[in-house]
Amino acid sequence: MGQVNNTLRRLDHVFAAVDHGSLRQAARVLRVRESCVSRNIVALEQLLDMQLFDRDAHGVRLTEAGRDWVDLVRAHYEGLHDAMAGGSRGHQDAKTIRIGLCAQMGRTFVARLIDRFGRLHPDVCVAIEDVPVEQCLAAIRRRRLDIVFTQGLENAALCRSEIVAHERLFVLLPWYHPLAERPAVTWADLADTCLLASSASPQDPGLLEHIAANGGPTVQICRASEATVILKVQLGQGVTLAGEGFARTVAIDATVWKPVSGQSCISSIKAVWLESNPKRALLRLVGTARNMVTGTRPGPAPVTAGSMERRSPISEVTP
């Protein structure tokens, strides 16, 4: 039994490193020392007589042989964890959908989805929790969460992902900012500004790269909470992003929300789930989300002066 436990521990550490591309991040998720992760990975590499990872200052990445091994082993590893956890965990679990949120955007869509799903399937319990982006895939694969709504989540092997909504982007400016009186702003207007993004609430990395590369503001990833990023904006140290649903419902002292117009003014919200998850309730939830997307009128709502004084629904675009 001790040898089995050691092997499982080593596999846990290897796949955490695969998911996060960093021994430090893997150690944080597993709540162990980085040296422990490194030691267990080396032990497994010695057991297999194979180098699984290339290591450098930026983190770890799979070797070609490591990728082949992961493709072969991963499904068995996840299945073993399911078996050790007791399979489907009984009838009560089958009647519960566990939803994870790891981004600030898209929450209005999720609220509408849960409301509609609850009316269609009142016998199903819905549980919601925040989940750090680095823990999303592991939580889905181990079925601690049934589905996660996020932005830009990559490396989703064994998972299914679909864009379920699009949300208009807004920027938060200090109230005295030169653009504060405009009805809308473009990324070019903010070219000399620092765009602050919280590492705790990740934005779509592709979108941020596109903004910075096309004459937009310089992107700064802050190791700080959303609240601290907002404080930085209040102090005039930059601006930050949010979705329309958040901007239209949350007023922040000494700041003003402005919609973004032009290119890259829409952010995508993804649903990610384990394709082999057998829950019928999950399939029904995904079906409800798809029906909502199909029934949504495409195109963002036009922005006019004074539009921030009116409450309006999120603009969602059919992918």
DRENTI-800387 format. One record per residue (C-alpha): residue number from 1; residue in one letter; x, z, y; chain. Coordinates in steps of 0.02 Angstrom, whole numbers. Each point is the difference from the previous one (the first is absolute). Example, Ala and Ser with C-alpha at 12.3 -4.5 7.8 and 13.67 -1.06 7.14 Angstrom:
<atoms>
@resi=1	resn=A	c1=615	c3=390	c2=-225	chain=A
@resi=2	resn=S	c1=69	c3=-33	c2=172	chain=A
</atoms>
This chain:
<atoms>
@resi=1	resn=M	c1=0	c3=0	c2=0	chain=A
@resi=2	resn=G	c1=144	c3=40	c2=119	chain=A
@resi=3	resn=Q	c1=73	c3=-173	c2=-23	chain=A
@resi=4	resn=V	c1=-170	c3=-81	c2=34	chain=A
@resi=5	resn=N	c1=-20	c3=103	c2=159	chain=A
@resi=6	resn=N	c1=174	c3=-51	c2=58	chain=A
@resi=7	resn=T	c1=-39	c3=-183	c2=-29	chain=A
@resi=8	resn=L	c1=-164	c3=12	c2=96	chain=A
@resi=9	resn=R	c1=88	c3=88	c2=143	chain=A
@resi=10	resn=R	c1=130	c3=-137	c2=8	chain=A
@resi=11	resn=L	c1=-134	c3=-133	c2=-1	chain=A
@resi=12	resn=D	c1=-93	c3=91	c2=139	chain=A
@resi=13	resn=H	c1=156	c3=-3	c2=106	chain=A
@resi=14	resn=V	c1=40	c3=-182	c2=-37	chain=A
@resi=15	resn=F	c1=-174	c3=-62	c2=44	chain=A
@resi=16	resn=A	c1=-8	c3=107	c2=157	chain=A
@resi=17	resn=A	c1=162	c3=-84	c2=55	chain=A
@resi=18	resn=V	c1=-73	c3=-171	c2=-43	chain=A
@resi=19	resn=D	c1=-157	c3=34	c2=103	chain=A
@resi=20	resn=H	c1=89	c3=69	c2=153	chain=A
@resi=21	resn=G	c1=167	c3=-92	c2=-1	chain=A
@resi=22	resn=S	c1=90	c3=162	c2=43	chain=A
@resi=23	resn=L	c1=64	c3=148	c2=-98	chain=A
@resi=24	resn=R	c1=-36	c3=112	c2=148	chain=A
@resi=25	resn=Q	c1=-181	c3=-56	c2=12	chain=A
@resi=26	resn=A	c1=-21	c3=15	c2=-188	chain=A
@resi=27	resn=A	c1=69	c3=177	c2=6	chain=A
@resi=28	resn=R	c1=-120	c3=46	c2=141	chain=A
@resi=29	resn=V	c1=-150	c3=-64	c2=-97	chain=A
@resi=30	resn=L	c1=55	c3=87	c2=-160	chain=A
@resi=31	resn=R	c1=49	c3=159	c2=95	chain=A
@resi=32	resn=V	c1=174	c3=9	c2=-74	chain=A
@resi=33	resn=R	c1=176	c3=-23	c2=67	chain=A
@resi=34	resn=E	c1=66	c3=-175	c2=27	chain=A
@resi=35	resn=S	c1=146	c3=41	c2=-115	chain=A
@resi=36	resn=C	c1=-126	c3=39	c2=-139	chain=A
@resi=37	resn=V	c1=-79	c3=-172	c2=17	chain=A
@resi=38	resn=S	c1=170	c3=-84	c2=0	chain=A
@resi=39	resn=R	c1=57	c3=100	c2=-152	chain=A
@resi=40	resn=N	c1=-155	c3=-43	c2=-102	chain=A
@resi=41	resn=I	c1=12	c3=-185	c2=44	chain=A
@resi=42	resn=V	c1=183	c3=-6	c2=-52	chain=A
@resi=43	resn=A	c1=-43	c3=90	c2=-162	chain=A
@resi=44	resn=L	c1=-132	c3=-129	c2=-42	chain=A
@resi=45	resn=E	c1=117	c3=-144	c2=46	chain=A
@resi=46	resn=Q	c1=129	c3=74	c2=-118	chain=A
@resi=47	resn=L	c1=-130	c3=18	c2=-137	chain=A
@resi=48	resn=L	c1=-54	c3=-181	c2=22	chain=A
@resi=49	resn=D	c1=179	c3=-61	c2=27	chain=A
@resi=50	resn=M	c1=-69	c3=-97	c2=149	chain=A
@resi=51	resn=Q	c1=15	c3=10	c2=190	chain=A
@resi=52	resn=L	c1=-178	c3=11	c2=68	chain=A
@resi=53	resn=F	c1=39	c3=11	c2=186	chain=A
@resi=54	resn=D	c1=119	c3=-68	c2=129	chain=A
@resi=55	resn=R	c1=38	c3=138	c2=126	chain=A
@resi=56	resn=D	c1=53	c3=-16	c2=182	chain=A
@resi=57	resn=A	c1=-19	c3=90	c2=166	chain=A
@resi=58	resn=H	c1=-176	c3=-68	c2=21	chain=A
@resi=59	resn=G	c1=-67	c3=67	c2=-165	chain=A
@resi=60	resn=V	c1=-18	c3=-67	c2=-177	chain=A
@resi=61	resn=R	c1=-68	c3=-163	c2=-70	chain=A
@resi=62	resn=L	c1=-23	c3=-58	c2=-178	chain=A
@resi=63	resn=T	c1=130	c3=-110	c2=-81	chain=A
@resi=64	resn=E	c1=-62	c3=-156	c2=-89	chain=A
@resi=65	resn=A	c1=14	c3=92	c2=-166	chain=A
@resi=66	resn=G	c1=-88	c3=150	c2=80	chain=A
@resi=67	resn=R	c1=-147	c3=-108	c2=55	chain=A
@resi=68	resn=D	c1=-20	c3=-70	c2=-176	chain=A
@resi=69	resn=W	c1=4	c3=175	c2=-73	chain=A
@resi=70	resn=V	c1=-128	c3=66	c2=126	chain=A
@resi=71	resn=D	c1=-118	c3=-145	c2=-36	chain=A
@resi=72	resn=L	c1=11	c3=40	c2=-185	chain=A
@resi=73	resn=V	c1=-14	c3=190	c2=10	chain=A
@resi=74	resn=R	c1=-114	c3=36	c2=148	chain=A
@resi=75	resn=A	c1=-169	c3=-27	c2=-85	chain=A
@resi=76	resn=H	c1=54	c3=111	c2=-146	chain=A
@resi=77	resn=Y	c1=60	c3=134	c2=121	chain=A
@resi=78	resn=E	c1=-164	c3=3	c2=95	chain=A
@resi=79	resn=G	c1=-99	c3=1	c2=-162	chain=A
@resi=80	resn=L	c1=101	c3=148	c2=-63	chain=A
@resi=81	resn=H	c1=-38	c3=97	c2=159	chain=A
@resi=82	resn=D	c1=-185	c3=-39	c2=-22	chain=A
@resi=83	resn=A	c1=6	c3=63	c2=-179	chain=A
@resi=84	resn=M	c1=92	c3=159	c2=50	chain=A
@resi=85	resn=A	c1=-129	c3=30	c2=139	chain=A
@resi=86	resn=G	c1=-144	c3=-10	c2=-122	chain=A
@resi=87	resn=G	c1=-57	c3=-180	c2=16	chain=A
@resi=88	resn=S	c1=-157	c3=-22	c2=103	chain=A
@resi=89	resn=R	c1=-15	c3=188	c2=35	chain=A
@resi=90	resn=G	c1=-179	c3=2	c2=-58	chain=A
@resi=91	resn=H	c1=-171	c3=-54	c2=60	chain=A
@resi=92	resn=Q	c1=7	c3=99	c2=162	chain=A
@resi=93	resn=D	c1=155	c3=-95	c2=57	chain=A
@resi=94	resn=A	c1=-86	c3=-165	c2=-39	chain=A
@resi=95	resn=K	c1=-132	c3=47	c2=129	chain=A
@resi=96	resn=T	c1=129	c3=36	c2=136	chain=A
@resi=97	resn=I	c1=91	c3=-127	c2=109	chain=A
@resi=98	resn=R	c1=159	c3=64	c2=79	chain=A
@resi=99	resn=I	c1=45	c3=-96	c2=158	chain=A
@resi=100	resn=G	c1=169	c3=12	c2=87	chain=A
@resi=101	resn=L	c1=33	c3=-44	c2=182	chain=A
@resi=102	resn=C	c1=179	c3=-28	c2=57	chain=A
@resi=103	resn=A	c1=-27	c3=-89	c2=166	chain=A
@resi=104	resn=Q	c1=-96	c3=42	c2=156	chain=A
@resi=105	resn=M	c1=-78	c3=-173	c2=11	chain=A
@resi=106	resn=G	c1=-150	c3=-51	c2=-101	chain=A
@resi=107	resn=R	c1=-83	c3=170	c2=-10	chain=A
@resi=108	resn=T	c1=-159	c3=-58	c2=83	chain=A
@resi=109	resn=F	c1=-16	c3=-136	c2=-132	chain=A
@resi=110	resn=V	c1=30	c3=131	c2=-136	chain=A
@resi=111	resn=A	c1=-135	c3=112	c2=76	chain=A
@resi=112	resn=R	c1=-125	c3=-143	c2=-1	chain=A
@resi=113	resn=L	c1=50	c3=-46	c2=-179	chain=A
@resi=114	resn=I	c1=-25	c3=178	c2=-63	chain=A
@resi=115	resn=D	c1=-166	c3=15	c2=88	chain=A
@resi=116	resn=R	c1=-65	c3=-162	c2=-78	chain=A
@resi=117	resn=F	c1=72	c3=42	c2=-171	chain=A
@resi=118	resn=G	c1=-80	c3=173	c2=6	chain=A
@resi=119	resn=R	c1=-171	c3=-75	c2=32	chain=A
@resi=120	resn=L	c1=22	c3=-125	c2=-142	chain=A
@resi=121	resn=H	c1=75	c3=125	c2=-125	chain=A
@resi=122	resn=P	c1=-54	c3=177	c2=47	chain=A
@resi=123	resn=D	c1=56	c3=67	c2=-170	chain=A
@resi=124	resn=V	c1=184	c3=-34	c2=37	chain=A
@resi=125	resn=C	c1=104	c3=130	c2=93	chain=A
@resi=126	resn=V	c1=128	c3=-66	c2=126	chain=A
@resi=127	resn=A	c1=156	c3=103	c2=40	chain=A
@resi=128	resn=I	c1=113	c3=-51	c2=146	chain=A
@resi=129	resn=E	c1=177	c3=55	c2=40	chain=A
@resi=130	resn=D	c1=150	c3=-55	c2=101	chain=A
@resi=131	resn=V	c1=151	c3=-57	c2=-100	chain=A
@resi=132	resn=P	c1=176	c3=-39	c2=64	chain=A
@resi=133	resn=V	c1=41	c3=-184	c2=-19	chain=A
@resi=134	resn=E	c1=149	c3=39	c2=-113	chain=A
@resi=135	resn=Q	c1=-117	c3=87	c2=-123	chain=A
@resi=136	resn=C	c1=-139	c3=-131	c2=-4	chain=A
@resi=137	resn=L	c1=56	c3=-104	c2=-147	chain=A
@resi=138	resn=A	c1=44	c3=148	c2=-110	chain=A
@resi=139	resn=A	c1=-169	c3=81	c2=40	chain=A
@resi=140	resn=I	c1=-93	c3=-159	c2=-46	chain=A
@resi=141	resn=R	c1=98	c3=-34	c2=-158	chain=A
@resi=142	resn=R	c1=-22	c3=177	c2=-63	chain=A
@resi=143	resn=R	c1=-185	c3=-8	c2=48	chain=A
@resi=144	resn=R	c1=10	c3=150	c2=113	chain=A
@resi=145	resn=L	c1=-80	c3=-121	c2=124	chain=A
@resi=146	resn=D	c1=-114	c3=-142	c2=-50	chain=A
@resi=147	resn=I	c1=22	c3=-107	c2=156	chain=A
@resi=148	resn=V	c1=102	c3=6	c2=160	chain=A
@resi=149	resn=F	c1=-37	c3=-83	c2=167	chain=A
@resi=150	resn=T	c1=158	c3=-43	c2=93	chain=A
@resi=151	resn=Q	c1=100	c3=-131	c2=95	chain=A
@resi=152	resn=G	c1=145	c3=-102	c2=-63	chain=A
@resi=153	resn=L	c1=30	c3=94	c2=-163	chain=A
@resi=154	resn=E	c1=125	c3=-99	c2=-102	chain=A
@resi=155	resn=N	c1=74	c3=13	c2=-175	chain=A
@resi=156	resn=A	c1=-171	c3=25	c2=-78	chain=A
@resi=157	resn=A	c1=45	c3=-47	c2=-179	chain=A
@resi=158	resn=L	c1=-143	c3=32	c2=-122	chain=A
@resi=159	resn=C	c1=-117	c3=22	c2=150	chain=A
@resi=160	resn=R	c1=-131	c3=-114	c2=73	chain=A
@resi=161	resn=S	c1=-10	c3=-17	c2=189	chain=A
@resi=162	resn=E	c1=-122	c3=-91	c2=112	chain=A
@resi=163	resn=I	c1=-24	c3=-10	c2=187	chain=A
@resi=164	resn=V	c1=-171	c3=76	c2=32	chain=A
@resi=165	resn=A	c1=-7	c3=4	c2=189	chain=A
@resi=166	resn=H	c1=88	c3=-48	c2=161	chain=A
@resi=167	resn=E	c1=4	c3=112	c2=152	chain=A
@resi=168	resn=R	c1=35	c3=-39	c2=182	chain=A
@resi=169	resn=L	c1=158	c3=83	c2=65	chain=A
@resi=170	resn=F	c1=3	c3=112	c2=153	chain=A
@resi=171	resn=V	c1=150	c3=73	c2=91	chain=A
@resi=172	resn=L	c1=7	c3=172	c2=78	chain=A
@resi=173	resn=L	c1=78	c3=-1	c2=175	chain=A
@resi=174	resn=P	c1=38	c3=141	c2=121	chain=A
@resi=175	resn=W	c1=-137	c3=3	c2=131	chain=A
@resi=176	resn=Y	c1=124	c3=-49	c2=138	chain=A
@resi=177	resn=H	c1=69	c3=-151	c2=-96	chain=A
@resi=178	resn=P	c1=-1	c3=-163	c2=103	chain=A
@resi=179	resn=L	c1=-113	c3=-80	c2=-132	chain=A
@resi=180	resn=A	c1=-126	c3=142	c2=-3	chain=A
@resi=181	resn=E	c1=-125	c3=-90	c2=112	chain=A
@resi=182	resn=R	c1=-5	c3=-160	c2=-103	chain=A
@resi=183	resn=P	c1=-147	c3=-34	c2=-117	chain=A
@resi=184	resn=A	c1=123	c3=-53	c2=-138	chain=A
@resi=185	resn=V	c1=187	c3=-22	c2=-27	chain=A
@resi=186	resn=T	c1=110	c3=-120	c2=-97	chain=A
@resi=187	resn=W	c1=160	c3=39	c2=-93	chain=A
@resi=188	resn=A	c1=95	c3=-100	c2=131	chain=A
@resi=189	resn=D	c1=-66	c3=119	c2=133	chain=A
@resi=190	resn=L	c1=85	c3=141	c2=-96	chain=A
@resi=191	resn=A	c1=166	c3=-90	c2=-27	chain=A
@resi=192	resn=D	c1=100	c3=131	c2=95	chain=A
@resi=193	resn=T	c1=-89	c3=146	c2=-83	chain=A
@resi=194	resn=C	c1=41	c3=103	c2=-155	chain=A
@resi=195	resn=L	c1=-135	c3=-6	c2=-134	chain=A
@resi=196	resn=L	c1=0	c3=168	c2=-89	chain=A
@resi=197	resn=A	c1=-55	c3=5	c2=-183	chain=A
@resi=198	resn=S	c1=-15	c3=159	c2=-101	chain=A
@resi=199	resn=S	c1=87	c3=0	c2=-169	chain=A
@resi=200	resn=A	c1=-139	c3=119	c2=-57	chain=A
@resi=201	resn=S	c1=-135	c3=-131	c2=32	chain=A
@resi=202	resn=P	c1=80	c3=-168	c2=-40	chain=A
@resi=203	resn=Q	c1=-48	c3=-164	c2=81	chain=A
@resi=204	resn=D	c1=10	c3=-169	c2=-86	chain=A
@resi=205	resn=P	c1=189	c3=-34	c2=2	chain=A
@resi=206	resn=G	c1=-28	c3=-188	c2=3	chain=A
@resi=207	resn=L	c1=-110	c3=16	c2=153	chain=A
@resi=208	resn=L	c1=127	c3=110	c2=90	chain=A
@resi=209	resn=E	c1=141	c3=-122	c2=-38	chain=A
@resi=210	resn=H	c1=-104	c3=-145	c2=64	chain=A
@resi=211	resn=I	c1=-42	c3=92	c2=161	chain=A
@resi=212	resn=A	c1=182	c3=42	c2=35	chain=A
@resi=213	resn=A	c1=64	c3=-174	c2=-45	chain=A
@resi=214	resn=N	c1=-122	c3=-95	c2=112	chain=A
@resi=215	resn=G	c1=35	c3=72	c2=172	chain=A
@resi=216	resn=G	c1=-91	c3=164	c2=-26	chain=A
@resi=217	resn=P	c1=55	c3=180	c2=23	chain=A
@resi=218	resn=T	c1=145	c3=80	c2=-92	chain=A
@resi=219	resn=V	c1=-65	c3=95	c2=-151	chain=A
@resi=220	resn=Q	c1=63	c3=177	c2=-26	chain=A
@resi=221	resn=I	c1=-45	c3=90	c2=-163	chain=A
@resi=222	resn=C	c1=-13	c3=185	c2=41	chain=A
@resi=223	resn=R	c1=28	c3=138	c2=-127	chain=A
@resi=224	resn=A	c1=-147	c3=90	c2=75	chain=A
@resi=225	resn=S	c1=-185	c3=30	c2=-25	chain=A
@resi=226	resn=E	c1=-133	c3=-101	c2=89	chain=A
@resi=227	resn=A	c1=-28	c3=147	c2=117	chain=A
@resi=228	resn=T	c1=183	c3=0	c2=52	chain=A
@resi=229	resn=V	c1=-3	c3=-188	c2=27	chain=A
@resi=230	resn=I	c1=-152	c3=22	c2=113	chain=A
@resi=231	resn=L	c1=96	c3=135	c2=96	chain=A
@resi=232	resn=K	c1=143	c3=-123	c2=26	chain=A
@resi=233	resn=V	c1=-125	c3=-125	c2=72	chain=A
@resi=234	resn=Q	c1=-68	c3=133	c2=119	chain=A
@resi=235	resn=L	c1=179	c3=33	c2=56	chain=A
@resi=236	resn=G	c1=26	c3=-184	c2=38	chain=A
@resi=237	resn=Q	c1=124	c3=-33	c2=-142	chain=A
@resi=238	resn=G	c1=-95	c3=-150	c2=-67	chain=A
@resi=239	resn=V	c1=-167	c3=-59	c2=-67	chain=A
@resi=240	resn=T	c1=-78	c3=8	c2=-173	chain=A
@resi=241	resn=L	c1=-126	c3=-94	c2=-107	chain=A
@resi=242	resn=A	c1=-167	c3=43	c2=-77	chain=A
@resi=243	resn=G	c1=-150	c3=-90	c2=-70	chain=A
@resi=244	resn=E	c1=-157	c3=-33	c2=100	chain=A
@resi=245	resn=G	c1=-102	c3=130	c2=-96	chain=A
@resi=246	resn=F	c1=121	c3=139	c2=49	chain=A
@resi=247	resn=A	c1=25	c3=-61	c2=179	chain=A
@resi=248	resn=R	c1=-186	c3=-11	c2=36	chain=A
@resi=249	resn=T	c1=-37	c3=175	c2=-63	chain=A
@resi=250	resn=V	c1=153	c3=104	c2=51	chain=A
@resi=251	resn=A	c1=40	c3=31	c2=184	chain=A
@resi=252	resn=I	c1=172	c3=73	c2=37	chain=A
@resi=253	resn=D	c1=46	c3=88	c2=161	chain=A
@resi=254	resn=A	c1=111	c3=-93	c2=124	chain=A
@resi=255	resn=T	c1=-11	c3=-163	c2=-99	chain=A
@resi=256	resn=V	c1=-107	c3=-155	c2=-14	chain=A
@resi=257	resn=W	c1=-38	c3=-115	c2=-147	chain=A
@resi=258	resn=K	c1=14	c3=-188	c2=27	chain=A
@resi=259	resn=P	c1=-46	c3=-138	c2=-123	chain=A
@resi=260	resn=V	c1=133	c3=-126	c2=-48	chain=A
@resi=261	resn=S	c1=-41	c3=-184	c2=24	chain=A
@resi=262	resn=G	c1=89	c3=-157	c2=-57	chain=A
@resi=263	resn=Q	c1=105	c3=-17	c2=-158	chain=A
@resi=264	resn=S	c1=26	c3=145	c2=-121	chain=A
@resi=265	resn=C	c1=-146	c3=99	c2=71	chain=A
@resi=266	resn=I	c1=-81	c3=32	c2=-171	chain=A
@resi=267	resn=S	c1=60	c3=117	c2=-138	chain=A
@resi=268	resn=S	c1=-47	c3=-17	c2=-183	chain=A
@resi=269	resn=I	c1=-66	c3=143	c2=-107	chain=A
@resi=270	resn=K	c1=37	c3=-9	c2=-186	chain=A
@resi=271	resn=A	c1=-84	c3=82	c2=-147	chain=A
@resi=272	resn=V	c1=123	c3=38	c2=-142	chain=A
@resi=273	resn=W	c1=-52	c3=58	c2=-173	chain=A
@resi=274	resn=L	c1=61	c3=-1	c2=-180	chain=A
@resi=275	resn=E	c1=-71	c3=-153	c2=-85	chain=A
@resi=276	resn=S	c1=-8	c3=90	c2=-167	chain=A
@resi=277	resn=N	c1=-100	c3=146	c2=70	chain=A
@resi=278	resn=P	c1=-156	c3=2	c2=-112	chain=A
@resi=279	resn=K	c1=-119	c3=89	c2=119	chain=A
@resi=280	resn=R	c1=-161	c3=-97	c2=26	chain=A
@resi=281	resn=A	c1=-27	c3=95	c2=162	chain=A
@resi=282	resn=L	c1=164	c3=-70	c2=68	chain=A
@resi=283	resn=L	c1=-52	c3=-178	c2=-42	chain=A
@resi=284	resn=R	c1=-164	c3=31	c2=90	chain=A
@resi=285	resn=L	c1=90	c3=68	c2=153	chain=A
@resi=286	resn=V	c1=113	c3=-153	c2=6	chain=A
@resi=287	resn=G	c1=-153	c3=-112	c2=-20	chain=A
@resi=288	resn=T	c1=-86	c3=88	c2=145	chain=A
@resi=289	resn=A	c1=155	c3=-26	c2=108	chain=A
@resi=290	resn=R	c1=5	c3=-185	c2=-44	chain=A
@resi=291	resn=N	c1=-184	c3=-19	c2=44	chain=A
@resi=292	resn=M	c1=32	c3=82	c2=168	chain=A
@resi=293	resn=V	c1=142	c3=-122	c2=35	chain=A
@resi=294	resn=T	c1=-105	c3=-151	c2=-51	chain=A
@resi=295	resn=G	c1=-144	c3=56	c2=109	chain=A
@resi=296	resn=T	c1=105	c3=30	c2=156	chain=A
@resi=297	resn=R	c1=-3	c3=-124	c2=142	chain=A
@resi=298	resn=P	c1=178	c3=-64	c2=29	chain=A
@resi=299	resn=G	c1=96	c3=15	c2=161	chain=A
@resi=300	resn=P	c1=44	c3=143	c2=117	chain=A
@resi=301	resn=A	c1=-125	c3=49	c2=132	chain=A
@resi=302	resn=P	c1=44	c3=-66	c2=174	chain=A
@resi=303	resn=V	c1=74	c3=128	c2=118	chain=A
@resi=304	resn=T	c1=-66	c3=14	c2=177	chain=A
@resi=305	resn=A	c1=35	c3=118	c2=143	chain=A
@resi=306	resn=G	c1=-77	c3=169	c2=-34	chain=A
@resi=307	resn=S	c1=-15	c3=-31	c2=-187	chain=A
@resi=308	resn=M	c1=86	c3=165	c2=-38	chain=A
@resi=309	resn=E	c1=-145	c3=93	c2=76	chain=A
@resi=310	resn=R	c1=-114	c3=-67	c2=-135	chain=A
@resi=311	resn=R	c1=3	c3=48	c2=-185	chain=A
@resi=312	resn=S	c1=1	c3=-153	c2=-115	chain=A
@resi=313	resn=P	c1=35	c3=-27	c2=-185	chain=A
@resi=314	resn=I	c1=166	c3=-56	c2=-68	chain=A
@resi=315	resn=S	c1=25	c3=-187	c2=0	chain=A
@resi=316	resn=E	c1=34	c3=-52	c2=-180	chain=A
@resi=317	resn=V	c1=52	c3=-173	c2=-53	chain=A
@resi=318	resn=T	c1=-30	c3=-76	c2=-169	chain=A
@resi=319	resn=P	c1=172	c3=-28	c2=-78	chain=A
</atoms>
